Amino acid sequence: MPPYQGVDNIAEMKRIASDNVQYTKRRDYEWQIVWRNVLAFIYLHVASLYGIYLIVTLKSKILTLLFAVFFGVLSAMGVTAGAHRLWAHNAYKARWPLRLFLAVMQTMAFQNHIYEWVRDHRVHHKFTETDADPHNARRGFFFSHIGWLMVRKHKDVFEKGATVDMSDLEKDPIVMFQKKTYLVVMPLLCFILPAWVPVALWGENPWHSWYVASMFRYTLSLHFTWLVNSAAHIWGNRPYDKYIGATDNKTVAICAFGEGWHNYHHVFPWDYKAAELGHYSTNFSTALIDWAAKYGLAYDLKTVSADMIRKRVTRTGDGSHPYSKETKNIEEEHHHPENPVWGWEDVDMPEEDRKLAEITNKMKE
């Protein structure tokens, strides 16, 4: 989406243009390419292309492709319902069986261990689209999509990251055990296991299994996740806050199992649905959490009241939300937070928001 969409006056357009020019001229640090990661990404994409060749030419078995999809969905739940909504944002609470399941699934996904994933994500929310944002979208699509993993992090990521509270994760034995054993367990769950299962159960060629169930599946899942950092900060609507970069993007929501309603998510990062929408077709992660809550494995599910949404939409939305069509008679002045929150436990979260939030499936620890 063009940077001026949703801007109401010429002065504001000039200010944004000036900011963008100043930003592109700044050179606060020298990019240091991490060649190990660059070479790894080259191999992954070449191997994935060969995996696609094996699929379209029917050289690999259809069961192997179906298994790769199933394995990819499971691992995605570890990232979306686990690392993201449970651990990064404290949007709900989970009993230890569910936490263990999600930790295993997140290990299968290989997107760094939970502790590091959460730290980077909290910094992204707290300092979004600044030098402290690990995948700052203001540096362009390529950088926010994959380029940020090919260079050393900006010093601000480390400095600001040190200010983000991580004590809740340090008290979680499952998170800390995963962190300690990650380098041993991750290769087994992410690469060896998915390559072995098709060979052992239906006699797939070992190399075909490697390229389809491991390489192609893993690389595709990475791109689906990366779209949230890149596409969902560029293309789409901003129904809840037109003054921030994050957008609502239905295509990304489908690919990332509900994580593409990003404008909503940056405004209300503590909502367990990560979206206003309730249907599961574009938010499979919410379906998993709701199912877990039904059986007592998830509880204290936090969500946003309709009144909060209506007030925010009429105050700062871009006009694309149905609520914006209503009479705008709210007396509140626009306030774009100087210090956004990363989730429910952030000390900067307004007490008013806590009082207006709706919490379902309440249960004592």
N, C-alpha and C positions, 0 to 999 in steps of 0.2 A: 504494500500500500504506500503511495506517495507520502512523504513526510508532512505535506500540507493538508491532507484530507482531514476534515473535521475542524480545521482552523477557521475562525469566523472573521478575522480582520487582517488587513494588509500589514499592520504593525507587527502582529504576531508572526506572520509569514516571514517578514524580514528578520525578526529575531531568530527564528529557527534556522533560516539560511545562514545567518551570521555565525550561529553556534556551530553549524556543520562545517563551515569553512575553517573556523578556528580549530575545530577538532581534527580535521584532516591535516592541518599544518603542524600539529603538535607531535613531537618525537620524544616521549618521555623515557623510552627505553629501547634498546636494540634487540630486535628479534633474534632469538637463539634457536635455530632449528634442531629438533630432536630427531636425528636421522634414524634412530632405531624405530621410532613410531612411524616415520615416513615409509621406511622399507616394509614394515609390518602391514601398513595399509595397502601398499602396492600389491603385496602377496595376497592379502585377503580379497582384493577386488579381481585380480587375475584368476584366483582360484574360484571365486564366485561365478565369474563368467563361464568358466569351464563347467561348473555345476549346473548353470542354466542350460548349457549345451547338452549335458547329459539328460536333463529333464525334457527339453523340447524334442530331442531325437529319440526319446523313450528308451535310452540305453540304461537308465536307472529305473528301478521298479516304482510303480505308483505308490506302493506302501511306504517307500522311503520318503517320498515327497510329503505324504500325509503325516508321517511321523515327524518330519522336520517342522511342519506347520504346528502340530500339537505341542512339540517341545518348545517351539518359539513362543507360543501363547502362554505356556506355563511359566517360562522364564520372564516374560514380560510382566506377569502378575507380581513377580518378586520385586520388580522395579517400580511399577505404578502403585499398586496397593500396599507394597511394603516399604521400600526405601523412600519413596516419594510421600505418600499420604500418611502413612503410619509414623515413620521415623523422622522424616525431614520436617513435617508440619504438625505433628501431634494432632491430626484431624480426627482421630479416633484412638481407642485403646484396644489392645488385643491380649488374649490369654496366651500362655507360653506355647501351646501346640500350634496356634496360628502364627505366632512370631517365628517359631522354628521352621515351619513350612515356608513362610515367605523368605526367610533368610537363605534357605536351601535354593529356592527358586531364583533369588537374586544372585546367588553365586553362580548358578547355571547361565545367567545372562552375561557375566563378565563385563561389568561397567564400573570396575573398582569396588572395593569392599564397602559395606554400608556406611561405615564411619566417614570415609573420604567422600563418598557420594553425597551424603547429607551435608557435610561441611561445605562443599562446593555449592550445593544447591541453596543452602541458607544464605551464603554470601551473594549468590546470584539475585535472590529476592531482596536482600537488605540493601544492596548497592547496584541494582539492575542498570545495565547499559552505561556503566562507568568503567574506569580502568580496573576497578576492584571486582568487576563481574568476570568470571572465568571465560565465558563465551559471549562477550560484549557484542550485541547485534549491531552496534554503530560502526563496527569494523567491517561490516559487509556480510553477505550470505555465506561465502566460503569459510570465513573465519569462524562465524558462530555455528556453522554446521559441522565442520571437521577440522578446520585449520587450527583452532585453539588447542587441539591435541597434538599438533605437530611442532609447537614451539613452547619454550619455557614460559611459565606463567608470569604475568606482570607482577612487579614487587607489591603493588597495592592489593593483589589477591591474597598474598601472605599476610601483609600488615593488617588489613581489614578482617581477614579471616580469623586472625587471632583474637578479635574482639567478639566473635560470635560464640554464644554459650553452647557447649557440647556436653555439658555435665549429665544430661539425661541419658545420652547414649553410653557414656562411660559407666553408668550404673546398670546398664542392661547386659547381663552375662552372655546372652546369645550373640549380641552385636560384637562384643569384645572377643568372644571365642572365634567368631568368624574372621575377625581381623587378624588374629594370631595364626590361624591355620589357612588363610586365604591362598597363599602361593602354592600350597600343596593340593588343597581340595578343588580349587577353581579349575585347573586344567583337566582334572578327572571328570568333573560335572559338565563343563562347558564344551569340551572337545572329544575326550576319549569315550565317555558314555554314549553320546548320541551317534558316534561313528560305530560303536560296537553293537548296539541293539539291532539295527537292520541286518548286520552280518550274522548275528547269533540267532535271530528269530525267523527270518525269512530268506536267508542265504544270499543277501546282497553282496555284490562285489565290494571288497574292502575299500578300494580307492573311490568307487562311486559313492559309497556311504560317506567317506570323508569329505568329498567335495560338495555333496548335496546336503546331508544332515548336519554337518559341522560348519564348513566354510560358508556356503550360501546362506544357510539359516542364520548364522551369527552375523554376517555382514548386513543382511537385510534388516535384522532387528536393530542393529546400530543406527542405520539410516532412519528408521521409523522414530527412534528416540531423538535423534539429532534434529529432525524436522521441528520438534517443539522449540528447540533453541534458536532455529533459524527462520523457517517459514512462518511460524506462529509469532514472530516478532516483526514480520514484514508485510505479509498479505492477510487480509481479513478485515472484519469489523471490530469496532471498539465500542460496544454497546454500554459498557459500564464506566469507562474512563478514557476519553479521547486524548488525554494529556500524557499517556504512557505508551510505550512502544508495543507492548504485548497485544495480540489480537485474538479474536475468536475465529478459528479456522476448522470447518467441519471435516475437510479431507484429512487434516492432521489428527483430528479427534478420532477418526475411524482407524487410521494407521497406528496410532499410539494408544489405543484402547481407552479413550476418554480424556487424554491429556491435552487435546488441542483447543479446549475452551479457555484459552490462555489469558485473555483480557479479564475474564471473570476471576480466574485463578490468582492473578496478581493483585486484584482488588480484595479478594477474600481467600487468601491462601490457606486458611484453617478449615475450609469447608471440605468434608470428607469426600464429596462427590466431585470436587474440582470443577464444578459446572453447576449452572442453575437447572439445566434440563434433567428430567427424571428418567427418561427412557433409556434402556440398556443398549439399544442398537449402536449408539455412538459412545458408549461408556461402560464397557464390559467390566472394568475394574470396580465400578460402583456395584454391579451385580454381585461380584464376589464378596465384597464387604457386607452387603445387605444379607446375603446368604449366611455368612459367618455370624452376623448379629442374630439372625433367626435362631441359631443353635447355641448362642451364648459364647461364641468364640471372640466376637468383637462387641464392643460396647462404648458408651459415651461418644456416639457419633455426632459430630458438630456440624451444623449447617446454618445457612443464613435465612432469616425471616423474610417474608415477602415485603414487609414494610421497609426493611433495610435496603432491599434491592430496588424498590420503587424510588426511594429517596435518592439513592446513589445514581440511578439511571437518569432521573430528571435533572440532577445537579451537574453531572460531568459526562454523561453519555454522548455518543456521536449522533444520536437520533435514529439508530437502526433497531432499537429495542421497542417492542409494543408499548411498554410503559411510557415511552417518550412522546407517544401520541396523545397522552392524557394532558389535561390542563396543568401547566407548570406553575403551581402556586406555592411551592415550597420556599420558605423564607431564608433557608440556610444559604450562606455564601459559599462559593467554591473554595475548597481547601485541598490542595494536592499535597499529601504528606511529604515533608522533607526527609523523613526517616522511615521508609516503609518497613513493615514487619515481615518476618519470615514464616511465622506460624503462631499457633495458639499460645505457646509458652514464651513468646518474645516479650520482654519486659516493656517494650514500647507500644504494645497493643493497647488501644484506648479501652478504658474500663467500660465505656458506654457500649462498645462493640461486644464485649463479653456479656453484658446484661441483656442485649438484644438477640444474641445468638440462641439458636434452638439446639438442644442436646437430646438425642433420642437413645433408646436402649440403655438408660442409665443403670449402672450396676456398681456395687461396692467391690473394691479390690479384694 
